[in-house]
Amino acid sequence: MGEAATVNGVRKATPPEEEHPRKAFGWAARDASGRFSPFVFSRRNNGDEDVTIKILYCGMCHSDLHVARNEWARTAYPVVPGHEIVGMVTQVGGSVQKFKVGDRVGVGCMVNSCRSGSCHGCQQGLENHCPGLVFTYNSVNVDGTMTYGGYSDMIVVDQHFVIRFPENMPSDSGAPLLCAGITVYAPMKYHGLDQPGKHLGVVGLGGLGHVAVRFGKALGMKVTVISSSPGKEKEATERLGADDFLVSSDPGRMQAAMGTMDGIIDTVSAVHDVTPLMFLLKTRGKMIMAGAPEKPLQLDAFSLIIGEKSIAGTCIGGVKETQEMIDFAAEHNITADIELVSMDRVNEAMERLSKGDVRYRFVIDIGNTLTAA
């Protein structure tokens, strides 16, 4: 039996397995230890606008680790993470026209928003910035029940938030693009860094960074990887196709690269000094923060003032933009480098993820390894 979910420490009266009519099964973390174990819960019936999806693969994002261990102090236990979901459609509602049974589809970081046209985000097709945004997991849905993510056997999602997977996009290595891919693709497009000949810096060569290199090159940009690990140079330049590699602790190389980059995407979630990176930007260059360090940024104001540079954040993208990203990735054969793991190895994978011991994304083989209770 599953435990009752809690929101802000308040225990809900109805246990997860009784909230909805359809039985579901997955793995959940039940406390801040972040340890996962089998979990029985429930999903709603398929409504007129809904798509029911049998989950085949689910990527493991660093956000899953933060939430499982309550490192952002917002977790409602028990929590079933997973927002890089790929699966097969098994049922569609009567009003669904975009999908049919048997289609291969994806679900990213969100499953609902106000969609009323009254909020600025939804008006622009940026549901990710809606005040009423409902995340795929650890979020309260419009019916007052908690959302549970892709570390599970099935999910029911409004068709608006379902992404069609192109025929040539692999299910396993394509799954991480639903978070990592859109997180780097969207700011490239929005900030005008998608133009051939532009010089893009990518800080960190991990789950986000390696995908950013591939998108940058496919968009025709010059790409330089900036890393604290000298041993990653060959990987960055010879295998991923980066044009250059800078070791952030090498003052000579960093000095020589000052004022050369149109924009930088910083994918590092560890605490680090952003100031030296700002000096790599050209006049009016843009620093885009995609990583989320647990402590405030270290930044000298003069690194912004000199050259009129700017610093911005990025948070996934809207549904239309996510579909555009997946289609672009399929056209240019962009996927994530993954290590496939079975469901019963999720705790081991989480521990390795916390140490950065993965190249570059774990993906859970849900379809072949999740055994129902």
N, C-alpha and C positions, 0 to 999 in steps of 0.2 A: 504493500500500500504506500502511496505517496503522502508526504506531509502537506499540510495546508501552507500555501504561499503567504509571505508577509510583505507588506508595503509600508515603508518607513517604520518598521518594527511592529506594525499592527497585524495580528494574525487574522487571516480570512476565515470565514465560517465554513466555506465549502472546500473540501480537499481537491487537489488538481485532477484526480481521476474521476471526479463527479461533476466537474464544472460544465462539461459538454457531453454530447451523446456518443462520440466516437472514441474508442479506446486508442491510445497512442503509447509508444514506448521509446525511451531513449536513455541517455545517461545524464545525470544532474550532479552539480556540486551543491552541498547542503549547508556548508558553513565556510568561514574565511580560510580554512585550510586549503580550499580549492580542490579537494580530492573528489573524483567522480565515481559514481556507482550507478547501477541500473535503477530506472525510475519509471513508474507507470503514471500516466496522466491522461488527458483527453483533448480532443480537437472538436471544433464546432462542425455541424453538418454543412455540406456544400450548399451555399446559397445561390441565388440567380446570377450574381456577378462573380462567383468564386470559382477557383481552380483547385482541385485536389491533386497533390503531387506526391508520388512515391519517391523518397529521397534516395539517391544513389551515391552521391559524394558530398562532402562538406569540408571546406577549408577551415583551418585553425588560424584565426587572426590573433595578433597580440592583444587586441581588445578583449578577446575571450578570456585570456589569462588575467587581465586586470579585473574584469567583472567577477570571475570565479573566486578570486582572492579578496574581493571587495576593496581593491586598491584605490578606487575612485569614490568609495563610501556611498555607493548608490545601489548596491545589490539587494534584491529581494529573493531570499532563498525559499525553496530550492530553485536553482537557475539552470536552464538548459541552453547553453550558448550555440553559436553557429549562425553566421549571416553570409556565408559563401556557399550557397546551396545549389546543387544541380540534380535534377531528377526527371521523372517521366510523368506526364499528365495521365491520371487515371479516371478523372471525372470532371465535367464542366457544367456550370449552371446554365439555365435556359436562356439567359441574356448574354452569354459569353460568345463572342464572335472571333476573337483574336487567336484562340487556341482550340485544339481538339484532342481527344483521347489519343495517346501515343506520342504526342509532341515532346521533344526534349526542351526543358526550360530551366531557367535559373531564378533564384530569389536572393536579393542582396540585403542591404542593411535596414530596409524599412518595409512595412507591410500596410501602412495606412497613414493618412493625413486628413486635414479638414476637407480638402478638395472642393470647398464651397465657392471658390473664386474670391472670397473676401480677404484672404491673407496675401501679402505681397509675394511670398515664396511660391504658393500654388498658382498664382496668376501668371508667373513667369516660367512655369514648368519646373520649378525648383522645390519639389516636395520636401527635399532634405532640409530646407530652412523654414518649414511650416511650424508655427507654435504648437500645433496639434499633432506633430509627427509621432508616429508609433513605430518604435524599433522592432526588429524581428524577434528579439528576445529581451527579457528583463524590462519590459515596458507594459504599461496598462493600456489595453485596447479599448475601443469605444464602448464595448459592452461591460467594461469594468473588470474583466479577467486578465490575468497575466499572459504575456506572449512567451512562447517557448520556441527555441531555434532549431537548427539543423542537425544537432547531435541526436537525431531521432529518426523514426522510420517513415513518417509522413507529415505533411503540413497542408493547411487550407489557407489560400491567399486570394484576396481580391485581384481580379485579372489585371487591373491597372498597374499593379506592382510586380507583375511577372514578366521576366525577360526571355525572349525567344533565343534559343541557342542555334547559331548557324550550323549547317550540316558538317562543315569541316573543323569546327571547334571541339577539341577533346573535352569530355565531361570532367575528367579528373584535373588535368593541368589548366583547364579553363576556369574552374571554380574560383580560385583566388582573385581573378580579375573582377569579380562582382564587388569586391571591396578594395583590394590593393590596386587594381587596374584603374577604376574610376577615380580613386583618390589622387592619382598622379596625372591622369588624362584630363580631368576637368580643369585644374588650374592652368595647365599648358594652353588649353583652348581659351579660357576666360582672360588670361593675362597676356595673350598675344605671343606666346612662346611656341606656337605651332608652325612658325614660318621657316621655310628652308633658309639656311645660312645663319639663323640665330644661334647664339652660344648658350647652352644650358649646362648649369652645374647641378650635379646630383650628390647630395651629402648622405653617405651611408649606403653600403651595398648589401642590403638585406631583402626582406620580403617586398617592400615598396620600391627600394632603390633599383633592384635588378630589372623590375618591370618598367620603371621610369626610363632607364637607359634604352630599353627596346622601343618604347613608344617614341622617345626623343629621336632616335635614329630613323624610325619609320616615317616621322614627320619631316625629315630632312635637316635636322639640326646637328650642329657640332655638340658633342656631349663630353663633358669632363666629370669623372667621378672623384669626389673628395672623401677620403677615408682616413681613419686613424690606424688602419691595418695595412702596412706595406705589402704583406703577403697576398693581398687581393688584387694587385695590379695586373697580373697575367690574366686572371679571371675576368677582370673588367674590360681589358682591351682586346685580348685575343679571342675570348669565347663570347662575351656579350656585345662586343663591337664598339665600346667607348673609344673616343678619339684620343683621350688623354687621361692621366691619373695623377692626382695630387695627394701626397701624404700631409695631413693637416698639421702635423708636428714638425714639418720641414720648413723652417723660416725662409730659406733661399727660394724654394719652389713656390711657396705662397706669395712671397714678395714679387717674384717674376710674373705671377698670374694676376696681380692687382689690376682692377679696372678692365677686365677682359670679358666678363660674362653679362649677358642680357638679363638672365634670371637664374635663380637657384631654387631647387626644391630640396628642402631639408627633411629627410625621412627619419631622423634619429630620435628615438624616444628616451634615450638616456640624457641626463643632465649634461650640458656642454655649453661652452662659451660661443655665442653666435657672432660676436664682434669681429674676429678675424675673417669670418666668411663674408661679412658685409663689404669689406674692402676689396673683395674679388669682383664686385659688381661694377658695371659701367655707370656713368651718370644716369640717374633715374631708373636704375636697375631695380629688380623686384626680388625680394626674399620671400619665399612661400613656405610656411611651416605646415608640414604634413604629419610629423611626429608629435607626440604629446608627452613631453617630460613631466615628471611628477612635481617638479619645483619650478618657480618662475624663471624666465629666460635671463641669461646674463648678457646684457647689451649696453654698450657705450652709446649714448645719444649722438655723439659726434660722428659715429659711423653711419648714422642716418642722415644727419644734417649735411655732411660733406658729400656732394654729388646728388643731393635731393633724392635719396633712395627711399624705398618703402618696404614695409614688411606686412605680410598678409597671411591669413590662415586659409585652410581648405578643409572641407568636410564632405566627402563623397561627391554625389551629384544627383540630379533629378532622374526620373525614370527614362525620359526621352534621351537624355545624354548618356545614360548607362547603356541603353540599347545601341546607340551610335558607337560607343566605345567597343562593345562586344563585336559589332559588325566590322569595325575598323581593324580590330585585333585579328579577326578571322581572315580578313583580306590580306593582312601582312604577316600571317603566321606567328602572331605574338601569343605566347602562353607563359605561365609561370613555371619555374623550376620547382619540382615538388618531390617530397618523400611521402609515399603512400603508407598509411598505418591502419591497423585494424582497430575496431572500437575498443577492444580490451586493452589496448596499449595507449589509451588517451592520457592516462596519468603520467606515464613515462615520457610521452611526447610533450606534455605541458611542462614538465621539469626541464627537459632539454630546451624548450622554447624560452623559458625564463633565463637560460644561460646563453642564448643565441646559438645553440648547437643544432642548426638546421640550415640547409642550403636548397631552397630559401623559404619554402612553405610546406608545412605538414598539411596533408589532405586525408580525411578519414574515409575509408572505403565502407561506407554505410551499407550499401546494397548487398555486399558479400559477407560482412562480418558482424552486423548488428543482429544479435539473437534475441528474439522476444522472450519476455518472462513467461 
